[in-house]
Amino acid sequence: MRVRNFGTIQEPMNIVPGSFSIFEPDINFSFVYTGDEVKIYLDMLAAGKIAFPGMVTDIVSLENCVDRYIGNPNKKGQLKVLIDLSL
C-alpha cells in the first residue's frame, strides 16, 4: 500500500499505526500547512516580519507562468516561483 500527500493545505491528520499493522505501507508526505498557519505566515510576510528572498527564485505573472515556469522543461535552480496576479 502506498499513501502520498503532495503540496496541499490540510488540517492535521491522525494516523493510527494499528490500522496499518497487516500491511507494510509506504507513506510519503510533502511539507504542508494548515489554513491557519498559511494565514499567520502571509500576515507576517505582509507586515515585513519575515523575508524570504533567498527562497524565491522568480516572480511571474499569471499570464506568463506557463511559458516562464510551468511549461519550461529546465527548472534547475528554481526553488520557489511566485505567481503574482497583480503583474
N, C-alpha and C positions, 0 to 999 in steps of 0.2 A: 504494500500500500504506500502511496506517495501523496503527501499533502504539501501544497505550496501556496504561499500567500505573497503576492507581489504588489508593491507600490500603492497601497491603499491607505486611506484614513479609516481607522476602525476603532471600535471600542475594545477594551481589554477582553481577552478570551481565556476562560478557564479550561485547562486540559486535564482530564482525569487519566493518569497513566494506566490505571487498571482497565480502562476501556480498550486499550491497545495491547493488552497482555497476550492475546492469541496471535497477534501479528508482529511483524518487525517493521514498523512504519519508518519512512524517511520523511521527516518534517523539516521543511525549509521555509524560513521567513525572511522577507526583506525588512528594512528598517521602516517602521510605520509610526504614526502619531494618532492620538485620539483627536476628535474635533476640538475639544477644549484646549489641548496642547497646541494645535495649529493656531488657534486664536491668540493664545498667550505669546507665541513666537512672532506672529505677524504684528501684534501690538507693540512688542519690544523693538522690532525692526523699524516700524513706523516712527517710534519715539526716539530712535537713534541710540537705544541702549545696547544694541548688538550690531555688529557689521560682519559681513562675510565676503569681502572682495576676493579673497583667495579661493573661495569655493565656486564663485560664479565665473564661468569661463566665457559666457556670451549672453547678450540680451538681444532678442529678436522680436519683430512684430508678428502678430498672428498671421498677417498676410504673407510674410516671408519665412515662417517657421519650417515649412516643408522643404523649400529649396536650401535654406541655410543650415538646417539641423536634421529634421526627421527623415528627409529623403537623401541626406548626404551620407554616402557609404563610408566616408572617412571621419569617424568620430573620435579619433585618437586625441587625447588631451582634453576632451570635453568632460568636465566633472558635473557641473550644473548649468543648464541653459534655461534662462527665464524667458517666458513669453509675455511680453508687455503689451497689453491691449491698448495702451494709450499711444503707441507708436504708429 
